[in-house]
Amino acid sequence: MPPRASAGGSTGSRSVPGVKHLIAIASGKGGVGKSTTATNLALALTAEGARVGMLDADLYGPSQPRMLGITGSPETRDGKMEPLEGHGIQTMSIGFMMADDTPVIWRGPMVTRALQQLVYETRWDNLDYLIIDLPPGTGDIHLTMAQKIPVSGAVIVTTPQDIALLDARKGIAMFEKVGIPVLGIIENMSTHVCSECGHEEHIFGHGGAVEMARQFGTRLLGELPLDIRIREGADSGKPVLVSEPDSALSSAYRSIAQGFARHLPEPRSPKLPRVPEVVVD
């Protein structure tokens, strides 16, 4: 039997055992807070009652072990790796298999093979969502994801800065060309509120993501602030969804997660659960 394509495209792919939906979190440019956003979105889905995993696909710069506060190496059983768990999220990363200061110096074919191993040779346990933290750009890892792995949809993270929006457009165009639905855009670092005086300022500009969403016929999922608590949580291994679950910041992440989960393509079979909509007063 030929491999079955996913609901979102990925025509040469085969299903991933133990996973219902694979969601790619991408950015055209580095430094826009994509990995931090991916971590908090995974935790937001977990907070809504979903079973969630995290695949750290940024093989050259893995960060999920630090952000989720996970140490150790995966065990192998019956030829498959057991994911490590942090804050209720099943996680796999090349960072578990090498020292923090060891660089990954691989050519494209090695990266492609390693990514497929992380996806298919991990024993994912009954996940509703596998969040995939992609590296910046549109390189070998992205092409492998598009051709070999059944991605249900992609979420684009950008800042309002013109140069970041320019590269984000390339990311959207890439997913459109390979037939993976773009579920929406997140404008990160949208505004900064001074912790001393409360003054709000759009230091990277404002409104660019809204216009880009309009141009590409997708939706703006939400705007996230530049807030020191988000950075501190990522560095400490206790993201804001863990350290301040009832905060306005956590509510913003949950709202975004609910937004893209509701717009996932309908699977062929079986019918998949959706994250329930929660109204925050």
Legacy VTK file of the C-alpha trace (Angstrom):
# vtk DataFile Version 3.0
C-alpha trace
ASCII
DATASET POLYDATA
POINTS 281 float
0.000 0.000 0.000
1.445 3.425 -0.890
2.077 5.897 1.938
-0.994 7.908 2.928
-0.842 11.684 2.716
-1.971 13.700 5.710
-4.901 16.061 5.738
-2.517 18.930 5.163
-0.551 17.576 2.225
3.014 16.174 2.631
2.478 13.840 -0.279
5.403 11.469 0.327
4.746 11.038 4.030
3.549 8.197 6.217
1.616 8.543 9.422
3.476 8.907 12.713
2.449 6.203 15.213
0.918 7.635 18.367
0.328 11.114 16.898
-2.934 12.593 15.592
-1.890 16.111 14.536
1.572 17.501 13.770
1.790 21.299 14.008
4.866 23.111 12.665
5.855 26.336 14.422
8.012 28.301 11.995
9.607 31.667 11.374
11.423 33.071 8.412
13.967 34.810 10.625
15.808 33.912 13.816
15.495 35.922 16.991
11.726 36.431 16.859
10.968 34.182 19.851
9.723 31.183 17.869
11.009 28.473 20.232
9.704 30.263 23.322
6.345 30.674 21.609
6.281 27.006 20.581
6.984 25.924 24.161
4.227 28.051 25.649
1.732 26.989 22.976
2.452 23.341 23.765
1.862 24.053 27.439
-1.312 25.964 26.593
-2.720 22.958 24.747
-1.773 20.752 27.690
-3.600 23.129 30.027
-6.732 22.650 27.906
-6.621 18.889 28.494
-4.859 17.713 25.321
-2.010 15.202 25.213
0.923 17.079 23.706
4.432 16.330 22.526
7.301 18.577 21.448
9.736 17.735 18.666
12.803 19.972 18.692
13.503 20.066 14.946
16.076 22.857 15.218
18.940 20.379 15.016
21.638 23.039 14.790
20.363 24.984 17.798
18.198 22.770 20.023
16.635 24.693 22.905
13.676 22.669 24.152
15.605 20.735 26.845
16.491 24.051 28.513
13.083 25.657 28.015
11.196 22.681 29.429
13.708 22.074 32.214
14.576 18.535 31.062
17.909 16.788 31.577
19.091 13.266 30.786
19.215 11.017 27.753
16.383 9.005 26.168
16.215 5.290 26.827
15.747 2.864 23.954
13.262 -0.003 24.047
12.498 -2.371 21.173
14.363 -0.158 18.733
12.537 3.064 19.664
13.509 5.998 21.847
11.380 6.900 24.843
10.602 10.625 24.910
11.586 12.563 28.006
8.874 14.525 29.782
8.789 18.054 31.142
5.711 19.798 32.564
3.517 17.049 31.101
4.922 17.319 27.560
6.561 14.365 25.812
9.742 15.755 24.258
12.450 14.616 21.866
15.505 16.682 20.939
18.976 16.117 19.552
19.996 18.203 22.556
19.404 15.168 24.801
22.157 13.304 22.970
25.051 15.766 23.082
26.686 18.268 25.389
25.404 21.835 25.406
28.625 23.171 23.858
28.885 20.519 21.105
28.044 21.918 17.649
26.098 19.927 15.056
28.246 20.013 11.899
26.224 17.954 9.433
25.484 18.148 5.745
21.928 18.118 4.416
21.462 14.330 4.017
22.594 13.725 7.604
20.168 16.346 8.904
17.335 14.835 6.872
17.991 11.366 8.220
18.335 12.579 11.806
15.029 14.448 11.622
13.167 11.402 10.332
14.693 9.300 13.104
13.540 11.754 15.767
10.023 11.696 14.336
9.529 8.009 13.511
11.855 6.300 15.979
10.398 7.970 19.060
7.663 6.144 20.928
5.055 8.901 21.071
2.258 7.931 23.441
-1.244 8.759 22.192
-0.667 12.432 21.367
-3.404 14.772 20.230
-0.774 17.274 19.060
2.939 17.037 18.301
4.340 20.566 18.205
7.353 20.839 15.892
9.801 23.632 16.699
11.398 24.315 13.304
14.625 26.244 12.745
14.467 29.650 11.071
14.525 29.854 7.295
13.411 27.493 4.538
16.173 24.883 4.309
16.686 21.109 4.324
14.726 20.501 7.518
11.696 22.353 6.178
11.805 20.470 2.894
12.024 17.145 4.720
9.042 18.109 6.857
7.051 18.982 3.751
7.932 15.867 1.768
8.348 13.105 4.344
6.313 13.974 7.440
2.500 14.422 7.595
2.261 17.978 8.894
-1.337 19.031 9.568
-0.645 22.747 9.494
1.891 25.493 10.185
1.897 28.540 12.444
4.154 31.475 11.552
5.832 33.534 14.282
7.119 37.011 13.460
7.771 40.374 15.048
6.282 43.614 13.677
9.706 44.669 12.360
9.798 45.033 8.570
12.847 42.801 8.119
11.220 39.993 10.125
7.982 40.324 8.149
9.939 40.095 4.896
11.358 36.697 5.863
8.049 35.524 7.364
6.420 36.052 3.955
8.942 33.626 2.469
7.979 31.047 5.080
4.290 31.385 4.273
4.994 31.122 0.549
7.025 27.954 1.136
4.230 26.217 3.025
1.723 27.239 0.369
3.910 25.756 -2.388
4.193 22.396 -0.631
0.492 22.218 0.243
0.699 22.607 4.021
-2.070 24.858 5.401
-0.934 27.997 7.212
-3.135 28.088 10.306
-2.279 31.667 11.123
0.319 34.235 12.155
1.493 35.243 15.624
2.924 38.719 16.114
5.454 38.306 18.913
7.036 41.261 20.757
4.095 43.272 19.491
4.330 45.828 22.264
6.424 46.585 25.334
5.004 47.842 28.621
7.543 49.382 30.965
7.578 47.494 34.268
8.380 50.728 36.123
5.997 53.325 34.692
3.516 51.312 32.632
4.239 53.199 29.404
3.383 51.112 26.341
5.477 51.379 23.194
5.587 49.545 19.866
9.364 49.434 19.661
9.429 47.073 16.652
6.574 48.764 14.801
2.940 47.701 14.708
0.320 46.275 12.371
2.602 44.455 9.963
1.354 40.975 10.850
-2.268 42.044 10.404
-1.521 43.280 6.906
0.495 40.169 6.047
-2.364 37.928 7.188
-4.719 39.892 4.940
-2.384 39.597 1.959
-2.044 35.816 2.299
-5.662 35.128 3.193
-4.871 33.713 6.623
-5.629 34.905 10.166
-3.788 36.794 12.860
-3.904 34.379 15.784
-2.792 36.905 18.351
-0.299 39.503 19.515
2.150 38.757 22.314
4.055 41.383 24.308
7.766 41.792 24.898
7.726 40.846 28.579
10.628 39.958 30.840
8.614 37.159 32.457
8.458 35.281 29.154
12.239 35.435 28.775
12.917 34.508 32.391
10.581 31.518 32.177
12.245 30.190 29.032
15.736 30.519 30.507
14.795 28.897 33.818
12.904 25.901 32.421
9.644 27.151 33.967
7.761 28.898 31.141
5.105 31.440 31.977
2.313 28.853 31.492
3.914 26.969 34.397
5.107 29.816 36.609
2.030 32.051 36.153
-0.781 29.876 34.740
-3.525 32.352 35.649
-1.799 35.453 34.269
-2.896 37.542 31.301
0.184 36.284 29.444
-0.889 32.661 29.881
-4.418 33.549 28.777
-2.990 35.067 25.581
-1.126 31.848 24.742
-4.206 29.741 25.465
-6.316 31.921 23.194
-3.808 31.519 20.354
-3.620 27.748 20.849
-7.392 27.455 20.776
-7.436 29.534 17.605
-5.175 27.361 15.503
-6.530 24.099 16.940
-10.040 25.036 15.784
-8.815 25.624 12.229
-6.952 22.361 11.705
-7.988 20.495 8.521
-10.526 17.764 9.125
-8.763 14.384 9.277
-9.892 11.543 7.084
-10.341 9.143 9.995
-10.794 8.821 12.840
-12.477 11.994 14.044
-9.953 13.856 16.170
-10.624 15.758 19.388
-10.517 19.526 19.353
-9.382 21.779 22.167
-12.533 23.278 23.743
-13.042 27.007 23.435
-12.520 28.850 26.694
-13.799 32.392 27.190
-11.601 34.511 29.482
-13.318 37.497 31.073
LINES 1 282
281 0 1 2 3 4 5 6 7 8 9 10 11 12 13 14 15 16 17 18 19 20 21 22 23 24 25 26 27 28 29 30 31 32 33 34 35 36 37 38 39 40 41 42 43 44 45 46 47 48 49 50 51 52 53 54 55 56 57 58 59 60 61 62 63 64 65 66 67 68 69 70 71 72 73 74 75 76 77 78 79 80 81 82 83 84 85 86 87 88 89 90 91 92 93 94 95 96 97 98 99 100 101 102 103 104 105 106 107 108 109 110 111 112 113 114 115 116 117 118 119 120 121 122 123 124 125 126 127 128 129 130 131 132 133 134 135 136 137 138 139 140 141 142 143 144 145 146 147 148 149 150 151 152 153 154 155 156 157 158 159 160 161 162 163 164 165 166 167 168 169 170 171 172 173 174 175 176 177 178 179 180 181 182 183 184 185 186 187 188 189 190 191 192 193 194 195 196 197 198 199 200 201 202 203 204 205 206 207 208 209 210 211 212 213 214 215 216 217 218 219 220 221 222 223 224 225 226 227 228 229 230 231 232 233 234 235 236 237 238 239 240 241 242 243 244 245 246 247 248 249 250 251 252 253 254 255 256 257 258 259 260 261 262 263 264 265 266 267 268 269 270 271 272 273 274 275 276 277 278 279 280
